[in-house]
Amino acid sequence: VALGTVVDASGLALTKASELKPGNITCWLATDKEVRAEVIGVDEQEDVALVRIQAQDLKPIRWLEGGCAIGQWAITPGIAPTPQAAGIISAMPRRIRHSRALIGVQFDYNVASPRIESILPGLGAEQAGLKPGDVILAVNAAAVTNREQVVESLRELHEGQTVKLEVQRSEAQFTAEVRMMVPRAGELGQGAYSWRRLRRLGGEVSQRAEGFEVAIEHDTVLPPWLCGGPLVNLDGRAIGLNIARASRVSTYALPARLAKRILSELRVSRD
C-alpha cells in the first residue's frame, strides 16, 4: 500500500503513515523476499511513520546534503530495476497549509468588533450553540478586537481541532468549544470548495495531501500508494521523501533535512 525509504541497514524505514492500514504489515524487498514489519513510531504532523523491517543488511538511502533547484530531475525509485516515475522539481520548498477549516459563522461587516451576523448550518458553531449577535472576545485565550484577528487565529487550525472561544452574549460571557470543520461539497452553496473536485481530475490524490511544515513540489504523477519512498536526483541521492499526491499534476516531497529530523525524533521517542 506504500513505498518505503530504508534509512538504516538494520531494518528501519520511513513511509507515509496514512497509507498504512491497521493490522499486520508485510514488506516486499527488492530481492522479492517477503518479510514482516511493524510500525514503531509516527509523526502525525508530517504524516510519516517509522517502520522496523524484519531484515538485516539492507542498503540505506544516501541523503543529499545540499538543496534542490527548480527544473532539476526528480526520480522516484521502487523495488523494480527501473524507476517508478521521473519528473522535475517545479517549486522550491514551502509550507503547505491545511485545508481551510471554519467554525461556521458569518460576521457583521457593519461593525468593527467580531460580532456574528449568522450561523452556517451543520458546522461547529451551530453545534456549540453560538447565535447571531454573539461577539467573540478571545480565541484560545488570546484577546481579539476585530474579525480579521479571529480569521487569522483560526487559519492556523485544521479540521478536527477544537478552538476555545470567549463569547459575549448580551450581558453574559461564556466559553464555547467549537470544532473546526471543512465544509463538504454543496454545504456552502454551488461551487464552494470546487477546487477539491478539480484537484482530483485525472487521478486520486492522497488522503492526506496538506498541512506539511515544508515540502518540495515536483511534477511526477504518483498514485497515492507510491508515496512514502525516496525522491532522488540523477546521482541517486535522496532529495526528500515523497509524502503526497497533491493534484493532477503535482506531488509533494518532504525535503531531506526535514525527513532526517523526523527520523532522529522518532528514534529518540522509540528509545
C-alpha positions in Angstrom: 0.0 0.0 0.0 3.0 2.3 0.1 6.7 2.6 -0.8 9.2 2.8 2.0 12.6 4.5 2.4 15.2 2.4 4.0 17.2 4.6 6.4 19.2 2.0 8.4 20.9 -1.3 7.4 19.3 -3.0 10.4 15.8 -2.6 9.0 14.5 0.9 9.7 12.4 2.6 7.1 10.3 5.7 6.7 7.0 5.7 4.9 3.7 7.6 4.6 1.7 6.9 7.8 -1.8 7.5 6.5 -1.3 4.9 3.7 -0.7 2.1 6.3 -3.8 0.1 7.1 -4.5 -1.3 10.6 -3.2 -4.8 11.2 -0.1 -6.8 10.3 2.3 -5.3 7.9 4.1 -7.2 5.2 7.1 -5.8 3.3 8.5 -6.8 -0.1 12.2 -6.2 -0.6 14.0 -5.5 -3.9 15.1 -9.2 -3.7 11.4 -10.2 -4.0 11.7 -11.5 -0.4 8.6 -11.1 1.8 9.2 -10.2 5.4 7.2 -8.9 8.4 7.3 -5.3 9.6 5.9 -3.2 12.4 5.3 0.5 13.0 7.4 1.7 15.9 6.7 5.5 15.6 4.6 8.1 13.9 5.0 11.8 13.3 1.3 12.8 12.8 2.2 16.4 12.0 4.1 15.4 8.8 2.3 12.0 8.2 5.5 10.0 8.5 5.8 6.5 10.1 9.0 4.8 11.2 8.8 1.0 10.4 11.1 -1.8 11.5 11.5 -4.4 8.9 12.5 -7.9 9.9 15.6 -8.0 7.7 19.3 -7.2 8.0 22.0 -5.8 5.8 19.6 -3.5 3.9 21.0 -0.7 1.8 20.0 2.6 3.3 19.3 5.7 1.3 22.0 8.3 0.9 20.7 11.8 1.7 21.5 14.9 -0.4 23.4 17.3 1.8 22.6 20.4 -0.3 19.3 21.9 -1.6 17.5 21.3 -4.9 16.8 23.6 -7.8 13.7 24.2 -10.0 14.0 22.2 -13.2 16.3 19.5 -11.9 15.4 15.9 -12.4 13.5 14.1 -9.7 13.3 10.3 -9.8 11.0 8.0 -7.7 12.7 4.6 -7.4 10.8 1.5 -6.3 11.8 -2.1 -5.9 11.9 -2.8 -9.7 15.2 -2.3 -11.7 13.7 0.7 -13.4 12.3 3.8 -11.6 8.6 4.1 -10.9 8.5 7.6 -12.3 10.6 10.6 -13.3 9.8 14.3 -13.4 11.3 17.7 -12.5 11.2 19.9 -9.5 8.5 22.5 -10.2 8.6 24.6 -6.9 11.1 25.3 -4.2 10.4 24.1 -0.6 7.5 25.9 1.0 4.9 25.5 3.7 1.8 23.5 2.7 -1.1 24.7 4.8 -4.1 22.5 5.8 -7.4 22.8 4.0 -9.2 25.9 5.2 -11.3 24.8 8.2 -14.1 27.0 9.6 -16.0 27.5 12.8 -19.1 28.2 10.7 -20.1 31.9 11.2 -20.5 35.0 9.1 -19.5 38.2 10.7 -21.4 41.5 10.7 -19.5 43.8 8.5 -21.4 46.9 9.7 -19.4 46.9 13.0 -15.7 46.7 13.8 -16.0 44.1 16.5 -16.2 40.4 15.7 -19.9 40.2 16.0 -21.7 37.2 14.5 -24.3 38.0 11.9 -25.4 34.5 11.0 -24.6 30.8 11.8 -23.8 28.4 9.0 -25.8 25.2 9.3 -24.1 21.9 10.1 -20.7 23.3 11.2 -19.1 23.6 14.6 -20.6 27.0 15.7 -24.1 25.7 15.4 -23.2 22.5 17.3 -21.6 24.6 20.0 -24.7 26.8 20.4 -23.4 30.1 19.1 -26.1 32.5 18.0 -26.4 35.7 15.8 -25.4 38.7 17.9 -22.7 36.9 19.9 -19.4 38.7 20.0 -16.1 36.8 20.1 -13.7 38.2 22.7 -10.9 35.8 22.6 -9.6 32.8 20.6 -7.7 30.2 22.7 -7.2 32.8 25.5 -5.8 35.4 23.1 -7.9 38.6 23.1 -9.3 39.8 19.8 -11.0 43.1 18.9 -11.9 42.6 15.2 -12.9 39.9 12.8 -9.5 39.9 11.0 -7.8 38.8 14.2 -10.3 36.0 14.6 -9.8 34.8 11.0 -6.0 35.0 11.2 -6.0 33.0 14.5 -8.3 30.3 13.1 -6.3 30.0 9.9 -3.6 28.1 11.8 -6.0 25.4 12.9 -7.1 22.4 10.9 -10.1 20.1 10.6 -10.9 18.2 13.7 -9.2 20.5 16.1 -11.2 22.3 18.8 -10.9 26.0 19.5 -12.0 27.7 22.7 -13.8 31.0 22.2 -14.7 33.6 24.8 -18.1 34.9 23.8 -20.2 37.9 24.9 -23.9 37.4 24.7 -25.9 40.4 25.9 -24.6 40.9 29.5 -23.2 37.4 29.9 -19.8 36.0 29.0 -19.1 32.3 28.4 -16.6 29.9 26.9 -17.6 27.8 23.8 -15.6 24.9 22.5 -16.0 24.8 18.7 -14.9 22.1 16.4 -13.1 23.2 13.2 -14.7 21.7 10.1 -14.1 21.8 6.4 -17.4 22.2 4.5 -18.3 19.4 2.2 -19.4 19.9 -1.5 -22.6 21.9 -1.7 -22.7 22.9 2.0 -21.8 26.5 1.3 -23.6 26.8 -2.0 -22.9 26.0 -5.6 -19.2 26.0 -6.4 -18.0 26.1 -2.8 -14.7 24.2 -2.4 -14.9 23.1 -6.0 -11.0 23.3 -6.0 -11.1 19.9 -4.2 -13.0 18.3 -7.0 -10.8 20.0 -9.7 -7.7 18.7 -7.8 -8.9 15.1 -8.3 -9.4 15.3 -12.0 -7.0 12.9 -13.7 -6.4 10.7 -10.6 -7.0 10.2 -6.9 -5.0 12.4 -4.6 -3.6 11.3 -1.2 -6.0 11.1 1.7 -3.6 13.4 3.5 -2.2 15.9 1.0 -1.9 19.1 3.0 -0.6 20.5 6.3 3.2 20.0 5.9 5.8 22.2 7.6 7.7 22.4 4.3 7.5 20.5 1.0 9.1 20.3 -2.4 6.7 20.2 -5.3 7.5 18.1 -8.4 5.5 17.3 -11.5 5.8 13.5 -11.2 2.3 12.0 -11.2 2.4 9.4 -8.5 -0.6 7.5 -7.3 -1.1 7.7 -3.5 0.2 4.2 -2.9 3.6 5.1 -4.4 4.2 7.8 -1.8 6.5 7.1 1.2 9.5 6.3 -0.9 12.5 8.5 -1.6 12.7 11.2 -4.3 16.3 11.1 -5.7 18.4 13.1 -8.1 20.4 11.6 -11.0 23.2 10.7 -8.7 20.9 8.6 -6.6 21.0 11.0 -3.6 17.7 11.4 -1.8 16.3 15.0 -2.3 13.4 14.1 0.0 10.6 11.7 1.0 7.5 11.6 -1.3 4.7 12.4 1.0 1.5 13.2 -1.0 0.0 13.1 -4.5 -1.3 16.7 -4.3 -3.1 17.3 -7.6 -3.5 16.1 -11.2 0.0 17.4 -12.0 2.0 17.6 -8.8 3.4 15.6 -5.9 4.9 16.8 -2.6 8.1 15.6 -1.0 9.4 16.4 2.4 12.9 17.9 2.0 15.8 15.7 3.1 16.7 17.9 6.1 13.1 17.6 7.4 12.9 13.8 6.8 16.2 13.4 8.7 15.0 15.5 11.6 11.8 13.4 11.8 13.8 10.2 11.7 16.0 11.4 14.5 13.0 12.4 16.7 11.2 9.1 16.1 14.3 7.2 17.0 14.7 9.2 20.3 11.0 8.6 21.2 11.4 4.9 20.4 14.4 4.6 22.8 
